[in-house]
Amino acid sequence: MPVADQLHIVPAKEWGRRPFSARTIEQIREMRCELRAARYDVCVDLQGAVRSAVLGKWAHPQRLIGEEKPREWAARYLFDEYVVTRGTHVIEQAIEVANAVAREELPTLLPCLPVSESAERHCDAQLAAFGSRPFVILNPGAGWGAKRWPTERYGEVARLFAERGFGAVINFGPGEEMLAREVSAASESTALALSPALDELIALTRRASLVIAGDTGPLHLASALGKPVVGIYGPTDPARNGPFGGSFRVLRHPESKRDHSRRAEPEAGLLTIAPGEVWSAAMELLADGR
């Protein structure tokens, strides 16, 4: 991001898998030294998690600021200052915290995401098979299984788009190769599976007509780029974690409960959402954008 002067890369998942290994202990020591050496005056915790608050403490800033009621309540006890937030969506809450730190009402703007010329060229080459046809992005992956709509249903939606002259791209990340193969097979090979780097995904999403995904990063990236989005939600609450800004439709069973348990199987309410509902929501959005 052009507005960031420095990034600190924290391999937290790797540490969690091997918390007592010599390598983890050494990396933690190095990270604490790195953060402290930066001599930050203020640390603003927008995540509201114990892990992020601990990292803020490691930096030894003069002020560590977070929400009065963070996502993980224990994080509050690590903050030096609290901001009372009233918004429901996490972005609204983050804006309220930023306003309090800046001491002024900051405008709500879509982020200015960077443009990579090499990613643009790479994206054009990969999409050459579509010619001038419009295309949609299907993202079957998510952080854990309970949030994943079945791959065969994504494949059916891809077939519906193909029948109406649209291309379909299956976006998948590391470790999601099997999901992509299953969607491709269910689409009867009408969908193109791609595993882009982040700058390539930005370029790809800019060209898409619509994005269909669960509660996961590519969905929120599409919203940030102002693209129409169909969100397929189960155990997470779209009022808090749904698409923000732009045009979107969120599908969620009324009896689905908010539950961040890392279950492997799709949440029961998620399974009640049929491909036809997703297709109809997508067509409504595309019609609205004409």
C-alpha positions in Angstrom: 0.0 0.0 0.0 1.4 3.4 -0.9 0.3 5.0 2.3 2.2 2.5 4.5 5.8 3.4 5.3 6.7 0.1 7.0 5.2 -3.4 7.4 6.0 -5.8 10.2 5.3 -9.4 9.0 4.2 -11.6 11.9 4.0 -15.4 11.2 1.3 -15.9 13.9 -0.2 -19.1 12.5 3.2 -20.7 12.3 3.9 -19.7 15.9 0.6 -21.2 16.9 1.5 -24.5 15.4 4.9 -24.7 17.1 4.6 -22.4 20.1 7.5 -23.8 22.1 10.0 -24.5 19.3 13.4 -22.7 19.4 12.6 -21.1 16.0 9.3 -19.6 17.3 10.9 -18.3 20.5 13.7 -16.7 18.5 11.3 -15.1 16.0 9.2 -13.7 18.8 12.3 -12.2 20.4 13.3 -10.6 17.1 9.8 -9.3 16.5 9.6 -7.6 19.9 13.0 -6.0 19.2 11.9 -4.9 15.7 8.7 -3.3 17.0 10.3 -1.6 19.9 13.1 -0.2 17.7 10.5 1.5 15.5 9.6 3.8 18.5 5.9 4.3 17.7 4.1 7.0 19.5 0.6 5.6 19.0 -0.7 2.1 18.3 -4.3 1.8 17.1 -5.8 -1.7 17.4 -8.6 -2.0 14.8 -8.9 -5.8 15.1 -9.8 -6.0 18.7 -8.2 -9.4 19.3 -5.9 -10.5 22.1 -3.2 -11.3 19.6 -3.2 -7.9 17.9 -3.3 -6.1 21.3 -0.3 -8.2 22.5 1.6 -7.1 19.3 0.7 -3.5 20.1 2.1 -3.9 23.6 5.4 -5.3 22.2 5.9 -2.0 20.4 5.9 -0.1 23.7 4.0 2.9 22.3 3.1 5.9 24.4 -0.6 5.2 23.6 -2.3 1.9 22.7 -5.8 2.6 21.7 -8.7 0.3 20.9 -12.5 -0.2 21.3 -14.1 -0.1 24.7 -15.9 -3.4 23.7 -13.4 -5.2 21.4 -14.2 -8.4 19.5 -12.3 -10.4 22.1 -13.1 -8.9 25.5 -9.8 -9.7 27.1 -8.0 -7.4 24.7 -9.5 -4.4 26.5 -7.3 -5.0 29.5 -4.2 -4.4 27.3 -5.3 -1.0 26.0 -4.3 2.3 27.5 -7.2 4.2 26.0 -10.7 3.1 24.9 -13.1 4.4 22.3 -16.8 3.9 22.6 -18.2 2.7 19.2 -21.8 2.5 18.2 -21.6 1.1 14.6 -22.6 -2.4 13.9 -20.3 -3.2 11.0 -16.6 -3.6 11.7 -15.7 -0.9 9.2 -18.0 1.5 10.9 -16.4 0.7 14.2 -12.9 1.1 12.8 -13.9 4.5 11.4 -15.1 5.6 14.8 -11.8 4.6 16.4 -9.9 6.5 13.6 -12.1 9.6 14.1 -11.4 9.6 17.9 -7.6 9.3 17.3 -7.6 12.0 14.6 -10.1 14.1 16.6 -12.1 14.9 13.5 -14.8 13.3 11.4 -12.9 11.5 8.6 -14.8 10.9 5.3 -15.6 7.3 4.5 -13.9 6.5 1.2 -13.2 3.4 -0.9 -9.5 2.5 -0.5 -7.1 3.5 -3.3 -5.7 0.1 -4.1 -2.4 0.0 -6.0 -2.0 -0.9 -9.7 0.7 -3.3 -10.8 1.6 -3.0 -14.5 3.0 -6.6 -14.5 -0.1 -7.9 -12.8 -2.3 -6.1 -15.4 -0.4 -7.7 -18.3 -0.5 -11.1 -16.6 -4.3 -10.8 -16.0 -4.9 -9.8 -19.6 -3.0 -12.9 -20.9 -4.9 -15.3 -18.6 -8.3 -13.9 -19.6 -7.6 -14.0 -23.4 -9.6 -17.2 -23.7 -12.8 -15.2 -22.8 -12.3 -12.7 -25.6 -14.7 -9.9 -25.1 -17.1 -11.9 -23.0 -17.9 -10.5 -19.5 -17.0 -12.8 -16.6 -17.7 -13.4 -13.0 -15.4 -14.6 -10.2 -16.4 -17.5 -8.0 -14.5 -17.9 -4.7 -15.2 -21.3 -3.1 -12.6 -21.0 -0.3 -13.0 -19.5 3.2 -11.2 -19.4 6.5 -12.8 -22.6 7.8 -15.2 -25.2 6.5 -18.4 -23.9 8.2 -18.2 -20.9 6.0 -17.8 -22.8 2.7 -20.8 -23.2 0.4 -20.5 -26.6 -1.4 -18.2 -26.7 -4.4 -20.8 -28.5 -6.6 -23.2 -25.6 -6.1 -20.5 -23.1 -7.2 -20.0 -25.4 -10.3 -23.7 -25.3 -11.1 -23.8 -21.5 -10.9 -20.8 -21.4 -13.2 -22.7 -23.6 -15.7 -25.7 -21.2 -15.6 -23.4 -18.3 -16.4 -21.8 -20.2 -19.3 -25.2 -20.9 -20.8 -25.8 -17.2 -20.9 -22.6 -16.2 -22.5 -20.5 -15.3 -19.4 -17.1 -16.5 -18.5 -16.5 -17.8 -15.0 -13.2 -17.7 -13.0 -12.6 -19.9 -10.0 -10.3 -18.0 -7.6 -8.4 -20.2 -5.2 -5.5 -19.7 -2.9 -2.7 -22.0 -1.5 -4.2 -25.2 -0.1 -7.4 -24.7 -2.0 -6.4 -26.7 -5.1 -8.9 -29.5 -4.4 -11.8 -27.0 -4.0 -10.9 -25.5 -7.4 -10.8 -28.9 -9.1 -14.2 -29.8 -7.6 -15.8 -26.6 -8.8 -14.2 -27.0 -12.2 -15.5 -30.6 -12.5 -19.0 -29.5 -11.4 -19.0 -26.7 -13.9 -18.3 -29.3 -16.7 -15.0 -27.5 -17.3 -16.7 -24.3 -18.3 -14.9 -22.3 -15.5 -11.3 -21.2 -15.6 -9.4 -21.9 -12.4 -6.8 -19.3 -11.4 -4.6 -18.8 -8.3 -3.5 -15.2 -8.6 -1.1 -13.3 -6.3 -2.7 -10.4 -4.5 -1.8 -7.8 -7.0 -3.1 -10.1 -9.8 -6.3 -10.7 -7.8 -6.8 -6.9 -7.6 -6.3 -6.6 -11.4 -8.6 -9.6 -12.0 -11.4 -8.2 -9.8 -11.2 -4.8 -11.5 -12.2 -6.6 -14.7 -15.0 -8.8 -13.3 -18.7 -8.0 -13.7 -19.5 -9.6 -10.4 -18.0 -11.6 -7.5 -19.7 -14.5 -5.7 -18.1 -15.7 -2.4 -18.6 -16.5 1.2 -17.3 -14.4 4.1 -13.7 -14.2 3.0 -11.0 -11.8 1.8 -11.8 -11.8 -2.0 -15.4 -10.8 -1.2 -14.3 -7.8 0.8 -11.7 -6.9 -1.8 -14.4 -6.8 -4.4 -16.5 -4.5 -2.2 -13.5 -2.3 -1.7 -13.2 -2.0 -5.5 -16.9 -1.2 -5.9 -17.8 -4.4 -7.6 -21.3 -6.0 -7.3 -21.1 -8.9 -4.8 -23.2 -11.9 -3.9 -22.3 -12.9 -0.3 -23.2 -16.4 0.8 -23.2 -16.4 4.6 -23.6 -19.0 7.3 -22.0 -18.8 10.8 -20.8 -15.2 10.5 -23.1 -12.2 10.8 -23.3 -10.1 7.6 -24.5 -7.1 9.6 -21.0 -7.0 11.2 -18.8 -8.8 8.6 -20.7 -8.4 5.4 -20.0 -6.5 2.2 -19.6 -2.7 2.8 -20.3 -0.1 0.2 -21.2 -0.6 -3.4 -24.0 -2.9 -4.6 -24.5 -6.3 -3.0 -26.9 -9.1 -2.1 -26.4 -11.2 1.0 -28.0 -14.7 1.3 -28.3 -16.2 4.8 -30.7 -18.5 6.4 -32.7 -16.7 9.2 -31.9 -19.5 11.7 -28.1 -19.3 11.1 -26.4 -18.4 14.4 -23.2 -16.4 14.8 -20.5 -19.0 15.6 -16.8 -18.6 15.0 -16.0 -22.3 15.8 -13.5 -23.7 13.3 -15.8 -26.6 12.2 -14.9 -28.5 9.1 -18.4 -29.1 7.7 -20.6 -26.3 6.2 -23.0 -24.7 8.7 -26.6 -26.1 8.4 -28.2 -22.9 7.3 -25.6 -22.4 4.6 -26.7 -25.7 3.0 -30.3 -24.4 2.6 -29.1 -21.8 0.0 -29.7 -23.2 -3.4 -27.8 -22.3 -6.6 -30.9 -20.8 -8.1 -31.1 -18.3 -5.3 -27.5 -17.2 -5.9 -28.1 -17.0 -9.6 -31.2 -14.8 -9.1 -29.3 -12.5 -6.8 -26.5 -12.2 -9.3 -28.9 -11.4 -12.2 -30.6 -8.7 -10.1 -27.3 -7.1 -9.4 -26.2 -7.2 -13.0 -29.5 -5.8 -14.1 -29.3 -3.0 -11.6 -25.8 -2.1 -12.9 -26.9 -1.7 -16.6 
